[in-house]
Amino acid sequence: MQYKVPVMADLAAEGKSPDVLFWIGCAGSFDQRAQRITQAFVKILNQLNISFAVLGKEEACTGDPARRAGNEFIFQMLAQQNIATLNGYGIKTIVTTCPHCFNTIKNEYPALGGKYEVLHHSVYLQQLLNDGKLKVEGGAFKGKRITYHDSCYLGRANDIYEAPRDLIKALDADLVEVTKSRANAMCCGAGGAQMWKEDEPGTKRINTERTGQLTEVMPDIIAVACSYCNTMITDGVKSENKQDEIKVVDLAELIAENNKF
């Protein structure tokens, strides 16, 4: 089924303004696996009749990978370009499925003149759930053992721990915690621009170490809230040859499949 994805420029030409701008991010735009997360979130927005829009071709990378890798010039250039676009449209509220985009726009853009209400999709969906706008049922995930991997940029960087767990609990699933979770969670291995560089010398990759911690609790599903984490943990599950028994699924996909629309 095809869902409507309004583009900000088209709405502006009609004199309209959405309640929410959905910031897709590079992964959600170009990575085939992450595109399914984007589609799942768009499905939810459409089914709930949320007034939203995307920037489309006007959306550039937030500059997060460049800044983490030490290229401040590229970060400033990308950030100022995005801020000019967002301010030009008078954007007030931004929702994104990417913790890296979320952290950068929320915490780093204000210093450059980009001040917005920025929500990660886990928090936004939790708000919709609490307001009664989003109805969730267990469905295919009822009774499943689901463990949640805390993203660094959601957890330690922004203290977001409960929203993702509240969504999983709403599915009537059996939420099982790993020893290293919340503030003590281990990185998937992709943060800080590590996604884009070769491994450093060592005996074990970070993503396989983290995946081993997650699979110790014998989950049916590993829930994630970040496209980077999704890639790294999926690769880790494959390295253990457990891809047929353990699925790595984004929160948006869990909710999209089990909504009472």
N, C-alpha and C positions, 0 to 999 in steps of 0.2 A: 504493500500500500504506500502510495506517495503522500508525503505530508508537506504542508505549506511552510516555506521558510522565507518570511518577508525580509527584504534587503533595506537597510536604513536609507539609502539614497532614494529608493523608490517611495518610501513612506514620506520622507522629507519633501519630495516633489509634490506630494498630495497634501502637504501641510499637516501631516500626522506625526505623532510621536509615540513610541511604544512605552509600556511600563518598564520593560526590562530589555537590556541589550545582552544577547548571548554571545560571549567572547569564546570562539571556538578554539583558537590556538593552533600552532603548527602541527602538532601530532594529530589532533582531532580533524584537521583539514587534509593532511597528506598521507598519514599512516593508515594502511587498510584496516588493521585491527582497531585502531582508535576511532576510525570513521564510524564503526558500529556503535561505539559509545555515544558519539555525536548524534547519530540517528535515533538511538534509544531516548536520549534526552529531548530531542525535537518531538518525538512521538508523545512524550509526556506533556510537553508544553502545548502541543496541538490538542490533545484529548481533553486537557483542562481549560482550553480556551484562554490561555495566558497571552496577553498582548506583549509580543516580543519581536525583535528583529536582529539581524546579524549585519556586520559591516561588509561581508563579502570580500571583494578584491581590495577594499580599502583597509582591511585588517592586515597589519604587518606583525612580525614577531615582536613580542614584548621587549626583547633584548636580554632576557634572563640568561640564556646560555652564554652570550657574549660577556656579560658582566662577571659571571661566575668563572669564566675562563681568563679574565683579566683584561678584556678589551673594552675599556670604559668608553672610548670614542664611539664604537659601534652601538653600545647600549644607549648612550645619550642621543645619538642620531635617530635610532628606532623609537625610543621613548617619546622624544619631542614630536616626531611625525604622528605617532598614535594619539598623543595628547591633543595635538592640533585638530585631528579628525574628530575625536570624542567631544572636545569642547565646542567644535563647530556645529555639532548636532545637538548640543545641550544635554548630553547624556548624564543621567543622575545615578542609575542603578545598573550594575554589571553583574552577570552571573557567568561563571565559567566552570568547566569540568576539569580544568587543569590546575593543580595546586601551585605550580610554578608561575603560571600566568596570574593566578589569584594573589600570591604573595607579592609579586612585583608590582602589579597595578595598585594593590591595596596599600602596601607599605613603602614603596619606592617612588611611585609616580607623584605623590603629593609634593615632594621637594622640588619637582619640576613644573608644578602648576596643574597637575592632574588629580583632582580631589573628587572621588566618587564613593558611593556605597558599593562595596564589592563583596559578593557572596560566592562561596564555593557551592557547587551543586548539592553536596551532602547537607549543608546547612539550609539551603533554599528548599530542598525537598522535605526536610524535617519541619520547617515552618509551615509548608503547605499541609503536611500531615497533622500538625498540631492545630491548625486552623480549620481542619475538617474538609479542606478542599481536595485533598488527596486521600483516596481510600485504597488500602492495601490488604491483600489476602495472602495466605500462605502459598496456595497454588502448588506449583511444581517444587517449591522449595520448603514446603511445610515439613517440619521434622528433620530436615537435612542438617548435618553438622557443618556449620559455617564458621570459619575463623577469619578475622579481619587483620589486614596488614596496615599499620599506621604509616602514612606518608610523612616524611620528614617535614615537608613544607606545610602540611596541615597540622601535624601534631606538635613537635617541638618548636617550630617557628611561629605557629599561630594558636596553639593551645586548643585545637579542635579535636576532641576525642569522642564526645557523646553522640553527636549528630549521626555519624555513620553507624554506630552501634544501635541507636534508636530505630533506624530504618531496617536493620537486619532483624531486630526483635519484632518489629511490626509484621514480619513475614511468618511469624510463628516458627521460626527456625531455632535450632539449638546453637546459640552463639558460644563457641569455645575459644577461650583466650590462650595465647601462647605465653611462655614465661617472659620473653622480651616483648612487651607491648607498651602502648601509651608512651610516656616520657622515656621509657627504657627500650623502646623499639629500635631495631637495627635497620639501617638504610638498605634499600634494595640494591644499591650499587650504582645508581644512575644520577643521583643528585650532584649539585656543584659542577655541572658540565661534564661529569664522568661518563655520561651517555655517549659523548662524542670523542672519546680518546681511547687509546689502547690500554689494556690492563697493565698495572704496575707489577713488578716482580713479586712473586708469592707462590704459595702452594695451593691456594684455593680461591676461586672467584667469590666476590662478596655476594652476588645474587644466589649462588648455590648454597652458601652458608646460611643466608637468610631463609631460603626456601626450605632447607632442612629443618630449621626451627619451626616453620609453619606446618610442615607435613608430619611433624612428631605427634601432633594432636589428632592425627588421622581424620582430616576434614573431607567432606564431599566437595566443598567449594571453598576457595580462598577468595574473599571479597577484597577488592581494592578500590581506591578512589583517585587514581592517578594513572595516566597513560604510560608514563615511564615505568612505574611500578608494575603495571600490567605486563609490559614487555619483558622486564627482568625476571619477574616471578614465573611467567609462562615458560621462559627459557630454562629456569631452574627446575620446574616440574618436568620438563622434557628431559633434562639431564639425568633425572631419577627414573625416567621411563614410566612416569605415573600420569601422563596426559590423558589416558583413557579412563582413569578413576577419579582424578581430581581436576576440577574446572577452575579457571581463574576468570572471575567475572566482576565487572565494574558495578558499583551501586546503582547507577542509572539503568543498567541492563536488568538487574534484579527487580527493580521497581516497575520498569516498563513491561516486563513479562507477567507481573502479578498485580496489576492495577485493577480496581473495580471501576472501570470507566463507564 
